[in-house]
Amino acid sequence: MSKKIATIIGATGKQGGAAVDVFLQKPEYRVRGITRNTDSSAARALKARGVEVVQADLNDEATLGVAFEGSHVIFGTTDFVPGFLQYGSERGRDIEAEQGRNVARAAQATPTLEHFIWSTLPSTSKISNGKYACPNFEGKEAANDFIRTLPDLLAKTTFVLVGWYDLNFNYPCYKPVWVEEANRYVVIGDYEPDAALVYIGDVEKNLGPFVKAIAEQPEKTKNGAIVFAYTDKIGFEELLKRWARAHGKEAAYVSTSYEVMGVLYPEWTKLADMTRWMADYKDTYWSYKEGEFLSYKDLGIPVGDFVSMDESLKYLEIV
């Protein structure tokens, strides 16, 4: 019997890489990885593991349609940062939204598709009645809204809300800076130090158990179900200090004003809105109350399947 095809967008990235690892362990699947550059060292490494590597561009729906041919499962994700770095936050948001719509249209047009696993985020603007509009959330939500207008695709869709990465510490608005005179790392921000982060940590390791459980429980996870992919909840300042301790250092969070943040990080401070939003809305800030999404507990994922917070932080590199 021929194998089913699991197609992974962003196969050389963190989230896509996690999905690749899951489906490579399933003998009933052949794994197809989508990337922009099939000649990169990361792409060659995938080929060496038996992945069929194909080229597609999220800005070009036609290339996605070709890449999706024959797919039974599609893992989809978009990346806000490249468009943001090149064009700024508003244009970056719009680019990501259109990329998401391109993926959805191409997936909708794939007759063999059985399960569409869509990595995304909710709308900070809708939840806060316009007080916040984090561009890295709003572009994804625009794609979510579009998927919900496609009933055939929605019936096959799992929305996966992915929590706070350790790698976010590399964003300038969160990046620890070593201050020699203070003998510690410092992060400057205008958000509440106890802003409760819904944390996934090492996403390349910790997203995999969610993808595996989603794929193995389609009766529970399809039809537009929302899976909340996080492993812990922790305040920002405490997370910062735990990262420092894992590296034998100390760290401090220094509060400042929104105006100062705007001077220090003119564009990046718009991404820091997500932490302000988290501080304001506490446990309800993802808009979905308990029972309206599936957690790792609901999916029966053992805690031991995840890399612990301290282990994640120990190996986190700040670049």
C-alpha positions, 0 to 999 in steps of 0.5 A: 500500500502506498504511503500517505504524504505529510507536507511540511511548510518551513521544513528547515525552520523550528516549527516545521522541523518539529513537524518533520521529526514527528512524521518521519517517525510514522512509517505510514507517511512519506514526508515532503518538506517545503523550503525556499532554497532547496540547495541550503545546507539545512535542505540537504540535511533533510534530504539525507534523512529521507525527506522529499524537499521541494521549493515553494514561495508563500508569496506565490500561491501557484507554487504552493499548489504544486508543492501540495499535490497528493498531500494528505496532511499539511502542516502550515506556518508563516513567519512575520519577521522577514517581512517586518525586517524588510518593510516594517511592522504594518507591511510585514503584517499584511505580507504575512496575512496574504501568505496565510491566505495563499496557503489556505487557498492552495490547501483548499484546492488539494483534493487528497487533503485530510488534515490541515494543521495550522500554526497561528496566533489570536487577534490582540486587537479583537481581544483588547477592543483595539487597545493593542494590535500586535502585528505579529498576531494580527497577520495570522488572525487575518488568515484564521478568519479567511480559513473560517470562510472555507467550510470544506477546509475548516472541517479538516483544520486544527488551529495551533496557538503556539506559546512563548519561544525562548528564542524571543529573548533574541528580539531587541525589545526582550534581549538581555544585555550584559552590563559590566558595571552591574555584573549582570544582564539587564532587560529594559521594558515598559511592561509588567515584570510579572506579565504571565507568559504562556510558555513553550520554551524550546519550540523545536523540541516541545511543539513535536508532542503537540503535532503528534497528538493532533495527528493521532487524534483527528476526531478530537482536533479537526473541525476548527478545534483550537490546540493551545501549545504551551507547557508552563506559565511564568512571569517575564522577570522570573523567566529572565532570572531563570535564564540567567541562573541557568548560565551562572549569571544574574539578571535584572528587569528595569522598568521604563516608559512606553516613550523611552521604549519607542526611542530605544526600539522604534519598530520592535516596541510594537512587538513588545505590545504582546507582553503589555497585552499579556499583563493587562489580560492575565489568564484570559489574554488568548481570548479562549477560556478554559474548556474552549481549547485543547491543552496538553492535558486534554490531548493526553501528552505526558509532561515527560515528553517535553524538554523542561523550562530549565533545560530549554533555558540552559541551551538557549543562545542569545545572539 
